[in-house]
Amino acid sequence: MVAGLLGCLHPPRPPLTSHDVIVQSIAATTTRTGLTVHAEPDTDTYPVGVKIPDAQMKALHDSGIPHRHDWHPEWNHTLNPHGT
């Protein structure tokens, strides 16, 4: 359903066949209100399997820094360095 809606809102784009095409598609995003997007590939490498201790995560949540949104809170959150 979402793909069908996006197809209605945006002109046809090339298939997402590489990271460059994906980044270029994101960077080409604009809105009627003037929002533009800057996107560039991140070629750095990052460690996998990093575990944050439960006590550290609890302290972070207790501080009010991460705000989980109502819609899919497991994915959507805002990090507010000043807390709530």
N, CA, C and O atoms as a MOPAC input file, in Angstrom:
PM7 MOZYME 1SCF
protein

 N      0.81800 1    -1.19400 1     0.00000 1
 C      0.00000 1     0.00000 1     0.00000 1
 C      0.86100 1     1.25700 1     0.00000 1
 O      0.59500 1     2.19200 1    -0.75400 1
 N      1.89600 1     1.28200 1     0.84500 1
 C      2.75500 1     2.46600 1     0.90700 1
 C      3.44700 1     2.69500 1    -0.42300 1
 O      3.52000 1     3.83000 1    -0.89200 1
 N      3.95900 1     1.63000 1    -1.04300 1
 C      4.64300 1     1.79500 1    -2.32800 1
 C      3.69000 1     2.39000 1    -3.35200 1
 O      4.09900 1     3.22600 1    -4.15800 1
 N      2.42200 1     1.97400 1    -3.33500 1
 C      1.44800 1     2.53400 1    -4.25600 1
 C      1.23200 1     4.01800 1    -4.01300 1
 O      1.10300 1     4.79400 1    -4.96000 1
 N      1.19300 1     4.41500 1    -2.74600 1
 C      1.02100 1     5.82600 1    -2.42400 1
 C      2.23400 1     6.63700 1    -2.83900 1
 O      2.09200 1     7.72800 1    -3.39000 1
 N      3.41900 1     6.11700 1    -2.58100 1
 C      4.63000 1     6.83700 1    -2.96400 1
 C      4.71100 1     7.01500 1    -4.47100 1
 O      5.16300 1     8.05200 1    -4.95700 1
 N      4.27200 1     6.00700 1    -5.20700 1
 C      4.28200 1     6.11500 1    -6.66100 1
 C      3.40200 1     7.24400 1    -7.15400 1
 O      3.67900 1     7.83500 1    -8.19800 1
 N      2.35000 1     7.55100 1    -6.42200 1
 C      1.45900 1     8.63600 1    -6.81000 1
 C      2.05800 1    10.00300 1    -6.49600 1
 O      1.74900 1    10.98700 1    -7.16800 1
 N      2.91600 1    10.06600 1    -5.47500 1
 C      3.42900 1    11.34500 1    -5.02000 1
 C      4.72100 1    11.76900 1    -5.70500 1
 O      5.03600 1    12.95900 1    -5.75000 1
 N      5.45800 1    10.83000 1    -6.22900 1
 C      6.76700 1    11.12200 1    -6.80400 1
 C      6.81000 1    10.68800 1    -8.26800 1
 O      6.16500 1     9.71000 1    -8.64800 1
 N      7.56300 1    11.40700 1    -9.08100 1
 C      7.72300 1    10.95800 1   -10.45900 1
 C      8.48000 1     9.63700 1   -10.49400 1
 O      9.14800 1     9.28800 1    -9.52100 1
 N      8.38900 1     8.90300 1   -11.58600 1
 C      9.10200 1     7.61900 1   -11.67000 1
 C     10.59900 1     7.82200 1   -11.45000 1
 O     11.18400 1     8.79400 1   -11.92900 1
 N     11.19500 1     6.91100 1   -10.73700 1
 C     12.62900 1     6.95100 1   -10.45200 1
 C     13.25000 1     5.65500 1   -10.94100 1
 O     12.54600 1     4.66900 1   -11.15500 1
 N     14.56500 1     5.65000 1   -11.11900 1
 C     15.21300 1     4.39600 1   -11.52800 1
 C     15.10600 1     3.36200 1   -10.41500 1
 O     14.93800 1     3.72900 1    -9.25200 1
 N     15.19800 1     2.08300 1   -10.74700 1
 C     15.15500 1     1.04800 1    -9.71400 1
 C     16.30400 1     1.23300 1    -8.71500 1
 O     17.38100 1     1.70300 1    -9.08100 1
 N     16.07000 1     0.86500 1    -7.47600 1
 C     17.08700 1     1.02200 1    -6.43900 1
 C     18.07800 1    -0.13500 1    -6.53600 1
 O     17.96100 1    -1.13700 1    -5.83000 1
 N     19.05300 1     0.02700 1    -7.42600 1
 C     19.97600 1    -1.05800 1    -7.74600 1
 C     21.34100 1    -0.91900 1    -7.08300 1
 O     22.14800 1    -1.84400 1    -7.16300 1
 N     21.62500 1     0.20400 1    -6.43200 1
 C     22.91700 1     0.38700 1    -5.78000 1
 C     22.77200 1     1.41400 1    -4.66500 1
 O     21.77700 1     2.13600 1    -4.59600 1
 N     23.76800 1     1.47200 1    -3.80100 1
 C     23.74400 1     2.48200 1    -2.74100 1
 C     23.71700 1     3.88600 1    -3.33000 1
 O     23.01900 1     4.76000 1    -2.81700 1
 N     24.47000 1     4.10700 1    -4.40300 1
 C     24.50400 1     5.43900 1    -5.01400 1
 C     23.12300 1     5.86200 1    -5.50900 1
 O     22.71700 1     7.00700 1    -5.31300 1
 N     22.40300 1     4.94500 1    -6.14700 1
 C     21.06200 1     5.26800 1    -6.65100 1
 C     20.12800 1     5.57000 1    -5.48300 1
 O     19.30800 1     6.48500 1    -5.56000 1
 N     20.25200 1     4.79900 1    -4.39800 1
 C     19.40700 1     5.02700 1    -3.22700 1
 C     19.70300 1     6.39500 1    -2.62000 1
 O     18.78000 1     7.15400 1    -2.32200 1
 N     20.98400 1     6.71300 1    -2.43500 1
 C     21.36200 1     8.00500 1    -1.84200 1
 C     20.91100 1     9.15400 1    -2.74300 1
 O     20.41300 1    10.16600 1    -2.25000 1
 N     21.08100 1     9.00700 1    -4.05400 1
 C     20.64500 1    10.05500 1    -4.98800 1
 C     19.13300 1    10.23900 1    -4.92900 1
 O     18.64200 1    11.36600 1    -5.00600 1
 N     18.39500 1     9.14400 1    -4.79300 1
 C     16.93300 1     9.24200 1    -4.69300 1
 C     16.52300 1     9.96600 1    -3.41600 1
 O     15.61000 1    10.79200 1    -3.43300 1
 N     17.19300 1     9.66000 1    -2.31300 1
 C     16.89800 1    10.34600 1    -1.05400 1
 C     17.24400 1    11.82600 1    -1.18300 1
 O     16.46600 1    12.68600 1    -0.77100 1
 N     18.40500 1    12.12200 1    -1.75100 1
 C     18.86100 1    13.51100 1    -1.87600 1
 C     17.95800 1    14.33600 1    -2.78800 1
 O     17.90600 1    15.55900 1    -2.65900 1
 N     17.25300 1    13.69100 1    -3.69800 1
 C     16.37400 1    14.40400 1    -4.62500 1
 C     15.01800 1    14.72900 1    -4.00500 1
 O     14.17700 1    15.34400 1    -4.66200 1
 N     14.79200 1    14.33400 1    -2.76800 1
 C     13.51100 1    14.54800 1    -2.10000 1
 C     13.29000 1    16.03100 1    -1.79900 1
 O     14.18100 1    16.71000 1    -1.29000 1
 N     12.11300 1    16.51500 1    -2.11400 1
 C     11.69600 1    17.86700 1    -1.75300 1
 C     10.22000 1    17.81600 1    -1.36100 1
 O      9.53500 1    16.82800 1    -1.62600 1
 N      9.74100 1    18.87100 1    -0.73800 1
 C      8.31900 1    18.95900 1    -0.41400 1
 C      7.76500 1    20.26900 1    -0.95200 1
 O      8.51300 1    21.16400 1    -1.34600 1
 N      6.45200 1    20.36300 1    -0.96200 1
 C      5.79900 1    21.60000 1    -1.42100 1
 C      6.14600 1    22.78800 1    -0.52800 1
 O      6.09300 1    23.93600 1    -0.96900 1
 N      6.50100 1    22.51200 1     0.73200 1
 C      6.81000 1    23.59700 1     1.65600 1
 C      8.28000 1    23.99300 1     1.63600 1
 O      8.69300 1    24.86700 1     2.39900 1
 N      9.07900 1    23.36300 1     0.77000 1
 C     10.46400 1    23.78500 1     0.59900 1
 C     11.51900 1    22.94300 1     1.29500 1
 O     12.70300 1    23.27400 1     1.23600 1
 N     11.11500 1    21.85500 1     1.95600 1
 C     12.09600 1    20.98500 1     2.57800 1
 C     12.99300 1    20.37300 1     1.51100 1
 O     12.50800 1    19.88400 1     0.49100 1
 N     14.27900 1    20.39900 1     1.74300 1
 C     15.22000 1    19.68600 1     0.87800 1
 C     16.03100 1    18.75500 1     1.76400 1
 O     16.10500 1    18.95000 1     2.97700 1
 N     16.63300 1    17.75000 1     1.16100 1
 C     17.35900 1    16.73100 1     1.89600 1
 C     18.78200 1    16.66100 1     1.38300 1
 O     19.01800 1    16.67300 1     0.17500 1
 N     19.72700 1    16.58600 1     2.30200 1
 C     21.12200 1    16.33400 1     1.93500 1
 C     21.40300 1    14.88400 1     2.29200 1
 O     21.12100 1    14.45700 1     3.41200 1
 N     21.94400 1    14.13500 1     1.37200 1
 C     22.28500 1    12.73600 1     1.62900 1
 C     23.61600 1    12.42100 1     0.96800 1
 O     23.90500 1    12.88400 1    -0.13500 1
 N     24.40800 1    11.63700 1     1.64900 1
 C     25.66900 1    11.16700 1     1.08000 1
 C     25.96800 1     9.79800 1     1.66500 1
 O     25.56900 1     9.50000 1     2.79100 1
 N     26.66500 1     8.97000 1     0.91000 1
 C     26.94600 1     7.62700 1     1.42200 1
 C     27.90600 1     7.67700 1     2.61000 1
 O     28.81600 1     8.50600 1     2.64800 1
 N     27.70200 1     6.80800 1     3.55100 1
 C     28.59500 1     6.64500 1     4.69700 1
 C     29.38200 1     5.36700 1     4.44600 1
 O     28.83300 1     4.26900 1     4.53600 1
 N     30.64300 1     5.50400 1     4.13700 1
 C     31.46600 1     4.33200 1     3.79900 1
 C     32.27500 1     3.81900 1     4.98300 1
 O     33.08200 1     2.90300 1     4.83000 1
 N     32.06600 1     4.40700 1     6.17000 1
 C     32.77100 1     3.92400 1     7.36000 1
 C     32.28400 1     2.52600 1     7.72400 1
 O     31.19500 1     2.11700 1     7.32200 1
 N     33.08500 1     1.80600 1     8.47500 1
 C     32.67400 1     0.50400 1     8.98900 1
 C     32.37700 1     0.64700 1    10.47000 1
 O     32.98500 1     1.46800 1    11.15700 1
 N     31.45700 1    -0.13800 1    10.95200 1
 C     31.02800 1    -0.06200 1    12.34100 1
 C     31.01300 1    -1.46200 1    12.93300 1
 O     30.73600 1    -2.43200 1    12.22700 1
 N     31.30800 1    -1.57600 1    14.22600 1
 C     31.29000 1    -2.90100 1    14.85800 1
 C     29.86100 1    -3.44900 1    14.91300 1
 O     28.89400 1    -2.69300 1    15.01300 1
 N     29.75200 1    -4.74500 1    14.84700 1
 C     28.44000 1    -5.39200 1    14.96500 1
 C     28.37100 1    -6.11000 1    16.30400 1
 O     29.39600 1    -6.46600 1    16.88600 1
 N     27.17300 1    -6.31400 1    16.77700 1
 C     26.97200 1    -7.07200 1    18.00100 1
 C     27.30900 1    -6.32100 1    19.27400 1
 O     27.50700 1    -6.94200 1    20.31900 1
 N     27.37900 1    -4.99500 1    19.21100 1
 C     27.67500 1    -4.21300 1    20.41300 1
 C     26.46500 1    -4.27800 1    21.33600 1
 O     25.34400 1    -3.98800 1    20.91900 1
 N     26.69000 1    -4.65500 1    22.57800 1
 C     25.60600 1    -4.77000 1    23.55800 1
 C     25.74700 1    -3.65800 1    24.59300 1
 O     26.81700 1    -3.46300 1    25.17000 1
 N     24.66200 1    -2.93800 1    24.81700 1
 C     24.62300 1    -1.90400 1    25.84300 1
 C     24.09300 1    -2.55400 1    27.11600 1
 O     23.02300 1    -3.16200 1    27.09200 1
 N     24.81800 1    -2.44100 1    28.22600 1
 C     24.34300 1    -3.06600 1    29.46900 1
 C     22.95900 1    -2.53800 1    29.86800 1
 O     22.64100 1    -1.36800 1    29.65900 1
 N     22.14600 1    -3.42800 1    30.44600 1
 C     20.78500 1    -3.06400 1    30.84800 1
 C     20.77100 1    -1.84800 1    31.77000 1
 O     19.90300 1    -0.98600 1    31.63000 1
 N     21.71200 1    -1.76100 1    32.70900 1
 C     21.74600 1    -0.63300 1    33.64700 1
 C     21.99600 1     0.68100 1    32.90100 1
 O     21.41900 1     1.71200 1    33.24700 1
 N     22.84600 1     0.64500 1    31.88900 1
 C     23.13200 1     1.85700 1    31.11600 1
 C     21.90500 1     2.27000 1    30.30100 1
 O     21.60400 1     3.46000 1    30.21000 1
 N     21.19400 1     1.31000 1    29.70900 1
 C     19.97300 1     1.62500 1    28.96000 1
 C     18.89700 1     2.17100 1    29.88800 1
 O     18.18800 1     3.11000 1    29.52900 1
 N     18.76600 1     1.58400 1    31.09100 1
 C     17.77400 1     2.07300 1    32.04900 1
 C     18.09600 1     3.50400 1    32.45000 1
 O     17.19500 1     4.34000 1    32.52600 1
 N     19.36400 1     3.80000 1    32.70900 1
 C     19.76200 1     5.15800 1    33.08600 1
 C     19.44400 1     6.13800 1    31.95900 1
 O     18.99400 1     7.25500 1    32.21600 1
 N     19.67700 1     5.72600 1    30.71900 1
 C     19.37200 1     6.58300 1    29.57100 1
 C     17.87600 1     6.86800 1    29.49900 1
 O     17.46600 1     8.01700 1    29.33200 1
 N     17.06200 1     5.82200 1    29.62600 1
 C     15.60700 1     5.99700 1    29.57300 1
 C     15.10800 1     6.83300 1    30.75000 1
 O     14.23500 1     7.68400 1    30.58200 1
 N     15.65800 1     6.59300 1    31.93800 1
 C     15.24100 1     7.34700 1    33.12700 1
 C     15.58200 1     8.82700 1    32.99700 1
 O     14.91300 1     9.66800 1    33.59800 1
 N     16.61400 1     9.15700 1    32.21800 1
 C     17.03200 1    10.55200 1    32.05200 1
 C     16.08200 1    11.33800 1    31.14800 1
 O     16.12100 1    12.56800 1    31.12500 1
 N     15.22500 1    10.62500 1    30.40000 1
 C     14.30200 1    11.29600 1    29.48900 1
 C     14.90900 1    11.63000 1    28.14400 1
 O     14.26800 1    12.29700 1    27.33200 1
 N     16.13300 1    11.18300 1    27.88400 1
 C     16.78500 1    11.50400 1    26.60200 1
 C     16.06700 1    10.85600 1    25.42400 1
 O     15.74500 1    11.55900 1    24.46700 1
 N     15.79700 1     9.54300 1    25.44400 1
 C     15.06300 1     8.99500 1    24.28800 1
 C     13.55800 1     9.16600 1    24.48400 1
 O     13.00800 1     8.79500 1    25.52100 1
 N     12.91600 1     9.72300 1    23.49300 1
 C     11.45200 1     9.85300 1    23.49800 1
 C     10.91900 1     8.92200 1    22.42200 1
 O     11.18500 1     9.11900 1    21.23600 1
 N     10.17300 1     7.91700 1    22.83000 1
 C      9.59600 1     6.97300 1    21.87000 1
 C      8.25700 1     7.51800 1    21.38100 1
 O      7.43600 1     7.97800 1    22.17400 1
 N      8.05200 1     7.46200 1    20.08700 1
 C      6.82900 1     7.96700 1    19.48100 1
 C      5.71300 1     6.93300 1    19.61600 1
 O      5.97300 1     5.74400 1    19.79800 1
 N      4.47700 1     7.39700 1    19.52600 1
 C      3.32900 1     6.50100 1    19.65800 1
 C      3.26300 1     5.47800 1    18.53300 1
 O      2.87800 1     4.33000 1    18.75300 1
 N      3.64200 1     5.89800 1    17.31900 1
 C      3.54700 1     5.01400 1    16.16200 1
 C      4.85100 1     4.24800 1    16.02900 1
 O      5.89400 1     4.85600 1    15.78800 1
 N      4.82100 1     2.93900 1    16.17700 1
 C      5.98700 1     2.05400 1    16.12400 1
 C      7.12400 1     2.56900 1    17.01100 1
 O      8.19500 1     2.91100 1    16.51000 1
 N      6.89800 1     2.62600 1    18.31300 1
 C      7.92800 1     3.16500 1    19.21200 1
 C      9.23200 1     2.37000 1    19.18700 1
 O     10.28000 1     2.89200 1    19.56600 1
 N      9.17900 1     1.11000 1    18.74300 1
 C     10.41400 1     0.32800 1    18.66900 1
 C     11.33700 1     0.83800 1    17.56600 1
 O     12.53300 1     0.54500 1    17.57400 1
 N     10.78400 1     1.60600 1    16.60700 1
 C     11.58500 1     2.14700 1    15.50500 1
 C     11.71900 1     3.66600 1    15.58600 1
 O     12.76400 1     4.21500 1    15.23500 1
 N     10.69000 1     4.33600 1    16.03600 1
 C     10.62900 1     5.80200 1    15.95600 1
 C     10.84300 1     6.43000 1    17.32000 1
 O     10.03300 1     6.27100 1    18.23300 1
 N     11.93400 1     7.13400 1    17.43600 1
 C     12.22000 1     7.84900 1    18.67200 1
 C     13.08500 1     9.06600 1    18.36300 1
 O     13.74400 1     9.15100 1    17.32700 1
 N     13.05500 1     9.98700 1    19.29400 1
 C     13.86200 1    11.19700 1    19.20900 1
 C     14.81900 1    11.19000 1    20.37800 1
 O     14.42900 1    10.89300 1    21.50700 1
 N     16.08500 1    11.52000 1    20.10700 1
 C     17.05500 1    11.64000 1    21.19000 1
 C     17.18600 1    13.12000 1    21.54400 1
 O     17.65700 1    13.92600 1    20.74200 1
 N     16.76400 1    13.45600 1    22.74700 1
 C     16.80800 1    14.83500 1    23.22000 1
 C     17.90200 1    14.93100 1    24.27800 1
 O     17.70400 1    14.45900 1    25.39800 1
 N     19.06200 1    15.53500 1    23.95500 1
 C     20.16500 1    15.55800 1    24.90900 1
 C     19.84800 1    16.31200 1    26.19600 1
 O     20.56800 1    16.16200 1    27.18300 1
 N     18.80200 1    17.10900 1    26.20900 1
 C     18.42800 1    17.88000 1    27.40100 1
 C     17.36900 1    17.17500 1    28.21900 1
 O     16.94900 1    17.69900 1    29.25100 1
 N     16.92100 1    16.00500 1    27.79500 1
 C     15.87500 1    15.27400 1    28.50200 1
 C     14.51600 1    15.91500 1    28.28000 1
 O     14.38100 1    16.85200 1    27.49300 1
 N     13.52200 1    15.40900 1    28.97000 1
 C     12.16200 1    15.93800 1    28.79800 1
 C     11.86000 1    17.04100 1    29.76500 1
 O     10.75900 1    17.59200 1    29.75100 1

